[in-house]
């Protein structure tokens, strides 16, 4: 059966590829076959990327300076890790791996998988980044909701911080934050159709998001514990995902035979 075309059009080009067709990515990052979706991943004990974290990255994200390696660790309220979020809610959903607009959409996918509330994350991004004039993936002007754009002069050469200061004179800071938080919800929900189309185009069942996420977390629990216990400096491998199971295989020779071919079945 022919795969449905995924609409990326000018929207994704304008907003730093916030909407993508991952099937067009390099085969060194993703391969699609009857066995499932094979994703290239890399583990390092210490990433020389400015963050210095231990953990895993999708090879497709290694060159993105915003991406921090992540481990099997989960949050207090969310039962899957950031690495699972990067794989399922960003990459396979056809969203950019970084950028505030992409994160808004990916957090809606996370909420559908885990029944979590994206509100606290939206509020944190607003208070730490947006209200200070920092927007990743696009300009502040393109990110602004229409109701705030209308408050600005028709032409402006103001910096991002000057734009925020100007808007604070028009509305209170609390009101401004509330508008931005609501805008994150709007942006996030706007990506739902694209995410569903992306999963279907890859042969994955969107109705199994929760189960696939838990299986992927269970796999990560095993392989991440092993590389941590053995003090492994670096490991390259592949995660294969289909609707029945998740499999991890190691690229090349390795002494970690116990995790090579590790499988978790989806229930």
Order of alpha helices (4+ residues) and beta strands (2+ residues): alpha-beta-beta-beta-alpha-alpha-alpha-alpha-alpha-alpha-alpha-alpha-beta-beta-beta
